[in-house]
Amino acid sequence: MRSLWLNPSRTPVVVQLARFTDYPYYLEALEEAFYPEPLPTSVTVRWRRYGAFTRLFIPADDEEEAEEIEAFIDDVAARMKAGEDIPPLVVRGRAIEDGRHRAFAAESLGLERAPTVDLALEPRAE
């Protein structure tokens, strides 16, 4: 399986959600977006610039929390760089629903675009 983060595509790609079962929080975020409809088996991934998503991020309240977040972002970046199959960002138009840390990790790696699932474009995710 090719990493969505390291292999951007100019055209949308349909991705089976089963490939992200190691990330239950990701599937939960999607379930909330699709509720009361059942979660689909696949979503469409599109690559977008992510700068707007990182600019809207609210910083941590204290230094200890900031260090924990920074360490987590570094870990995610290392896994991205290693080619691990990290879930795409979940957005609704210009608003990020899930994946702020992934956006910062991508930024730290110098990636220009991030894979996104735009709920505004997905059927049944109203």
VOVEX-10054 format. One line per 4 residues: for each residue x, y, z of C-alpha. Coordinates in steps of 0.001 Angstrom, whole numbers, always signed. Each point is the difference from the previous one (the first is absolute). Layout:
% VOVEX-10054
X/Y/Z ~ ...
//
This chain:
% VOVEX-10054
+0/+0/+0 ~ +1392/+3389/-959 ~ +33/+2844/+2506 ~ -2537/+2675/-907
+2298/+2644/+1505 ~ +3083/-847/-2065 ~ -1795/-787/-3280 ~ -2312/+2908/-823
-2272/-267/-2999 ~ -1371/+2740/-2247 ~ -3312/-1828/-226 ~ -2269/-1160/+2829
+511/-3578/+1203 ~ -2614/-2263/+1595 ~ +1422/-1578/+3155 ~ -1430/-2895/+1988
-414/+962/+3655 ~ +998/-3508/+1082 ~ +3645/+994/-550 ~ -218/+2300/+3048
-1288/-2461/+2612 ~ +3153/+661/+2060 ~ -1342/+3533/+545 ~ -3371/-396/+1788
-137/+3716/+904 ~ +95/+807/-3725 ~ -2918/-2290/-772 ~ -1903/+1452/+2980
+450/+3517/-1398 ~ -1414/-1157/-3320 ~ -2876/-1865/+1676 ~ -1009/+3223/+1758
+39/+1858/-3319 ~ -2166/-2590/-1751 ~ -2387/-654/+2914 ~ -2852/-1050/-99
+929/-1644/-3299 ~ +2359/-2990/+192 ~ +3670/+598/-684 ~ +777/-727/-3658
+2596/-2613/-916 ~ +2019/+2533/-2005 ~ +620/+3739/-297 ~ +1505/+2231/-2665
+3426/+1452/+768 ~ +1087/+3263/-1597 ~ +3354/+1730/+511 ~ -139/+3612/+1202
+2366/+2571/+1383 ~ -313/-143/+3768 ~ +1360/+3405/+1084 ~ -3447/+1352/+836
-546/-2896/+2381 ~ +3196/+611/+1994 ~ -584/+3756/+243 ~ -3316/-614/+1785
+1537/-2221/+2683 ~ -306/+1213/+3601 ~ +3286/-409/+1925 ~ +304/-1959/+3246
-732/+1750/+3287 ~ +3185/-987/+1833 ~ +3585/-963/-779 ~ -352/-3653/+1043
-3010/-491/-2261 ~ +1819/+1774/-2834 ~ +2971/-2359/+366 ~ -2295/-3057/-69
-1715/+1275/-3141 ~ +3347/+749/-1654 ~ +1272/-3509/+826 ~ -3198/-1510/-1426
+333/+2041/-3200 ~ +3648/-1097/-329 ~ -1095/-3630/+384 ~ -2696/+363/-2656
+2512/+1685/-2333 ~ +2472/-2860/+483 ~ -2721/-2541/-808 ~ -1008/+1987/-3098
+3606/+190/-1160 ~ +356/-3770/+501 ~ -2980/-515/-2318 ~ -2492/-1162/+2620
-3587/+136/-1216 ~ -1211/+2985/+2050 ~ -3666/+1008/-483 ~ -792/+3120/-2050
-1274/+3229/+1533 ~ -3763/+320/+408 ~ -1255/+3420/-1070 ~ -3320/+1631/-742
+694/+2648/-2596 ~ +2681/+2218/+1580 ~ -521/-1244/+3574 ~ +2039/-2893/+1390
-1987/-2653/+1852 ~ +2797/-2472/+790 ~ +3747/-26/-609 ~ +1573/+3233/+1216
+3039/-1860/+1324 ~ +361/-1796/-3340 ~ -84/+3370/-1762 ~ +2794/+1312/+2239
+2002/-3196/-569 ~ -360/+432/-3767 ~ +1098/+3613/+324 ~ +3095/-1027/+1988
+934/-2413/-2809 ~ -434/+2678/-2649 ~ -2833/-1819/-1754 ~ -1942/+2369/-2252
-3343/-1781/+26 ~ -1885/-2201/+2408 ~ -2479/-2757/-779 ~ -3456/+1101/+1122
-3493/-1385/+215 ~ -2304/+2985/-512 ~ -3309/-772/+1704 ~ -1659/+2792/-1991
+637/-2071/-3138 ~ -815/-3451/+1418 ~ -3507/-1353/-529 ~ -1995/-445/+3214
+2400/+2029/+2170 ~ -2288/+2988/+420
//
